[in-house]
Amino acid sequence: MRLRLDRSLAREAGTPAEFGKVAVLLGGSSTEREISLLSGNAVLAALRRRGVDAHPFDPAATPLLELPRAGFDRAFIVLHGPGGEDGTVQGALECLGLPYTGCGVLGSAVCMDKLRTKRLAAAVGIATAEVVVLEGPQDFELAVAKLGLPMIVKPATQGSSVGMSKVERAADLPQAWAAAAATDDTVFAEPWITGGEYTVAILKGQALPSIRIETPGTFYDYQAKYFRDDTRYFCPSGLSAEAEAHLAALARGAFAAAGAFGWGRVDFMMDQTGRPLLLEINTVPGMTDHSLVPMAARATGIDFDTLCWRVLETSFERVALAVPGN
């Protein structure tokens, strides 16, 4: 079996039975396993409240080959980070002929890599912060000279701010680089941007209202995203109608340019002039009680259960085809 993507098949489900038996893929083996379990169990509960025949499935515990053997008709992917958000699980599901939610192999792989996402965005005219790739200590002096201090050091393919550090002194660069390199083979630095942080959720091609994020910490890190209660979120974000429309257009443009579709989230920082700079694209965003996509959906009257239902509907765009000779 294999899958064929056909966007003309997009539709809304009238009854839970139309989804068949659904595997909610959660957990996994990335550094974001804890958050994936929180997100996945929230999605599982929401689908069950809507009457969907949904079941948890942890690829870290059970091989994906068991999905068709267990009679699943489709998968709702709630795996965050490498091994779930980077195209690998999507590719496995393609081979199994099992329809799944959200972005495909190419878009998932591109968006998981922050560095290549930034380069692609710049190529289509979407502004992003300057970057210096840090292959080792030989690049530290160049990074300071080109970006100045403070700067932020990031691993290219980790989510939830894992491995990120703010660097205020050149002497701190080795430690920041080591922390990022421990989680990823590719590490880069960006200048520290002091403007506002905004995010735009995408759902079935539509941009939801932007959210402005204020954190009392150094930056919007793992704790601030998922566990702190003093992070502040503003939705509506306070942008003018013109600025809101511009940010939405940038988010949709970046999402499409990266080959992403279905649902996701696009993150920006504003520079000192108020110009949005693309940070990254998330193709399997968090779905916890602190998460941003559910927050933006609520602002448009979409409750969490309905949001999960609509994300699950994105799996209809993939249809299983028999491979000749099999």
Rosetta blueprint (number, residue, H / E / L):
1 M L
2 R E
3 L E
4 R E
5 L E
6 D L
7 R H
8 S H
9 L H
10 A L
11 R L
12 E L
13 A L
14 G L
15 T L
16 P H
17 A H
18 E H
19 F H
20 G L
21 K E
22 V E
23 A E
24 V E
25 L E
26 L L
27 G L
28 G L
29 S L
30 S L
31 T L
32 E L
33 R H
34 E H
35 I H
36 S H
37 L H
38 L H
39 S H
40 G H
41 N H
42 A H
43 V H
44 L H
45 A H
46 A H
47 L H
48 R H
49 R H
50 R L
51 G L
52 V L
53 D E
54 A E
55 H E
56 P E
57 F E
58 D L
59 P L
60 A L
61 A L
62 T L
63 P L
64 L L
65 L L
66 E H
67 L H
68 P H
69 R H
70 A L
71 G L
72 F L
73 D L
74 R E
75 A E
76 F E
77 I E
78 V L
79 L L
80 H L
81 G L
82 P L
83 G L
84 G L
85 E L
86 D L
87 G L
88 T H
89 V H
90 Q H
91 G H
92 A H
93 L H
94 E H
95 C H
96 L H
97 G L
98 L L
99 P L
100 Y E
101 T L
102 G L
103 C L
104 G L
105 V H
106 L H
107 G H
108 S H
109 A H
110 V H
111 C H
112 M H
113 D L
114 K H
115 L H
116 R H
117 T H
118 K H
119 R H
120 L H
121 A H
122 A H
123 A H
124 V L
125 G L
126 I L
127 A L
128 T E
129 A L
130 E L
131 V L
132 V E
133 V E
134 L L
135 E L
136 G L
137 P H
138 Q H
139 D H
140 F H
141 E H
142 L H
143 A H
144 V H
145 A H
146 K H
147 L H
148 G L
149 L L
150 P L
151 M E
152 I E
153 V E
154 K E
155 P E
156 A L
157 T L
158 Q L
159 G L
160 S L
161 S L
162 V L
163 G L
164 M L
165 S E
166 K E
167 V E
168 E L
169 R L
170 A H
171 A H
172 D H
173 L H
174 P H
175 Q H
176 A H
177 W H
178 A H
179 A H
180 A H
181 A H
182 A L
183 T L
184 D L
185 D L
186 T L
187 V E
188 F E
189 A E
190 E E
191 P E
192 W L
193 I L
194 T L
195 G L
196 G L
197 E E
198 Y E
199 T E
200 V E
201 A E
202 I E
203 L E
204 K L
205 G L
206 Q E
207 A E
208 L L
209 P L
210 S L
211 I E
212 R E
213 I E
214 E E
215 T L
216 P L
217 G L
218 T L
219 F L
220 Y L
221 D L
222 Y H
223 Q H
224 A H
225 K H
226 Y H
227 F L
228 R L
229 D L
230 D L
231 T L
232 R E
233 Y E
234 F E
235 C L
236 P L
237 S L
238 G L
239 L L
240 S L
241 A H
242 E H
243 A H
244 E H
245 A H
246 H H
247 L H
248 A H
249 A H
250 L H
251 A H
252 R H
253 G H
254 A H
255 F H
256 A H
257 A H
258 A L
259 G L
260 A L
261 F L
262 G L
263 W E
264 G E
265 R E
266 V E
267 D E
268 F E
269 M E
270 M E
271 D L
272 Q L
273 T L
274 G L
275 R L
276 P E
277 L E
278 L E
279 L E
280 E E
281 I E
282 N E
283 T L
284 V L
285 P L
286 G L
287 M L
288 T L
289 D L
290 H L
291 S L
292 L H
293 V H
294 P H
295 M H
296 A H
297 A H
298 R H
299 A H
300 T L
301 G L
302 I L
303 D L
304 F H
305 D H
306 T H
307 L H
308 C H
309 W H
310 R H
311 V H
312 L H
313 E H
314 T H
315 S H
316 F H
317 E H
318 R E
319 V E
320 A E
321 L E
322 A L
323 V L
324 P L
325 G L
326 N L
